[in-house]
Amino acid sequence: MRKETKCIEGGYTPKNGESRMIPIIQSTTFKYDTSADMGKLFDLEAAGYFYTRLQNPTNDLVAAKLTELEGGAAGMLTSSGQAASFFSVFNIATAGDHVIASTSIYGGTFNLFNVTMKKMGIDFTFIDPECSDEELEAAFRPNTKAVFGETIANPALIVFDIERFAKAAHAHGVPLIIDNTFATPINCRPIEWGADIVIHSTTKYLDGHDATVGGAIIDSGNFDWMAHADKFPGLCTPDDSYHGITYAEKFGKGAYITKATAQLMRDIGAIPSPMNCYILNLGIESLAVRMKRHCENAQKVAEFLQTNENVAYVTYPGLPGDKYYERAKKYMPDGTCGVISFGVKGGRKAAEEMMKHLKLAIIATHVADAHTCVLHPASSTHRQMTDEELLACGVKPDLVRFSVGIENADDIIEDLAQALEASKNA
Ligand SMILES: *Cc1c(COP(=O)(O)O)cnc(C)c1O
């Protein structure tokens, strides 16, 4: 199946007489005939459902569709993108360990790593995604357990050199984790470029309609944990909380996701509701069509902004001449995403004035869905950061993040034109 077909048909094939849409199994619990049957599930000796804090059939059908779309071996859904980021790292790194992350990542991920996970004893080195080979090499330590980056960084729109970072990670015996939220598997499949684990905030394009918060983790199954058993004792030595199972031996390509489900979901419980997963699935069905339209509209809007006298600069990896245009062509030949960033002439004040006058584009702490929306990161999502930290992750104080929806592009451009004209009065 091609990606457009997987969006519709992936993950679930109804049998004779079964529902065409995935069933919503809105049940916390599942019934068994004997205690012995249920015991097998608790021992991970048999696959099955017993309590929705760990796993639910509706969720798993949607996870299976996303796994097919990303070309992975196993996947799981989480209650938010933040939970996916946390689980993806915490599943293989613990107190005393170290992780290398790109400086250019979503602000919420930066806080999670730099504040909360640091408190848990995991050390992070944030590295410029355009660093030299020597700098990258020097960032690795004996206790490094993973490298983390974003395909297209939110909101800096820096395209990550996945292949380069995958090679460096593998040379040091650790996996590369990629947040593929902005590109989606329609425009980029990081596993094909060497990424080992892919995560998503499904809240964005995958859901696509402002309806549900969620996340996903997809494992390629390609990383050989046993070859680096000393680094990954959690996967390669017996788990006492499951009668001494060794995940990497027992579950092969499913080891990483099985461990994340059996330990992290069990203990932390960041599970999405089956109803939300059903809604997410509806969004994914139209993902390929929507992404094409998002990219076409964003291209038109970016070209308009480029010629507007009130605009200081435009950043969009789809624009010829953009710093990341060539790299985007390599990793995302069919298009990048619908998000553009630009500066309004006159700086921070003019940007705020411009936003006041927008009528169609709404001011929202959100991006990447059907409705056009706009945000000033320095005063919202990134407001916990110092000016130095902001510049280090590519977010100028006057930067406006503009998420182009799937309305008619001419309406979006007319709205921007009048608001930019008004920004002169700031
Ligand atoms: C929004 C976002 C997240 C966090 O996801 P939530 O669903 O809001 O928890 C992580 N990464 C990226 C790139 C995002 O845009």
The ligand as a Gaussian input file, in Angstrom:
#p B3LYP/6-31G(d) Opt

LIG

0 1
 C        3.097000      20.313000      20.285000
 C        4.360000      19.602000      20.145000
 C        4.814000      18.700000      21.127000
 C        4.039000      18.458000      22.394000
 O        2.868000      17.798000      22.108000
 P        1.507000      17.904000      22.983000
 O        0.582000      17.036000      22.229000
 O        1.117000      19.348000      23.012000
 O        1.841000      17.397000      24.341000
 C        5.988000      18.032000      20.902000
 N        6.718000      18.247000      19.785000
 C        6.324000      19.109000      18.822000
 C        7.162000      19.305000      17.622000
 C        5.141000      19.817000      18.972000
 O        4.759000      20.688000      18.023000

